Amino acid sequence: DAKTTQPNSMESNEEEPVHLPCNHSTISGTDYIHWYRQLPSQGPEYVIHGLTSNVNNRMASLAIAEDRKSSTLILHRATLRDAAVYYCILPRRGIQGAQKLVFGQGTRLTINP
Amino acid sequence: EAGVAQSPRYKIIEKRQSVAFWCNPISGHATLYWYQQILGQGPKLLIQFQNNGVVDDSQLPKDRFSAERLKGVDSTLKIQPAKLEDSAVYLCASSSWGLAVGTDTQYFGPGTRLTVL
């Protein structure tokens, strides 16, 4: 199964863009790239996912490298509320073919006022 | 749309006691997951249900943990007897179709924080 590598922590300033990197050099051609985030004292929440093309939604943008071995989650204008642990995940096919999310340590993002 | 509901939010017990957690998934979601999250780590999948059948319980410590999902809706996770190392946040999640690998989105509840003394 493909693994992801993320920095343990990052820091940014409020109202500035944030680029959160993720390496997945052993990704297969059919692996989707998912991002979830976990705010303090809350359960994880879905942010965005993509396969090959860059993706945008109301929360963030996902930039996927042409060789798909890395991706970057972009928060265009960070707020204090974006301080969270961000997880980059490649969903796996588990037992009986069902989707399985395997969470790593993630990146702890700190936003300075 | 109501989110995933969990109760209780907090529980403190003595070791060797039993405890149960309840989860109500988003209406219509066929797949339900229970995760354990130890402080400082990412969530770890304990068990996955598709409707009321178990799809994956490979990470569930079956000597002390049990889970059921009667009628394919609500679910309970039980620990009996509890150990100190079971102190963690127990998260429930649901998704509409767990078999669509790659495009499926999981929705998480707020979790139950368990402290075992």
Interface residues (C-beta under 8 A of the other chain):
Chain A: T30 D31 Y32 Y36 S41 Q42 G43 P44 E45 Y46 H49 L51 V85 Y87 P91 R92 R93 G94 I95 Q96 G97 A98 Q99 K100 L101 V102 F103 G104 Q105 G106
Chain B: V4 T31 Q41 G42 P43 K44 L45 Q48 Q50 V55 D56 S58 L91 A93 S95 G98 L99 A100 V101 G102 T103 D104 T105 Q106 Y107 F108 G109 P110 G111
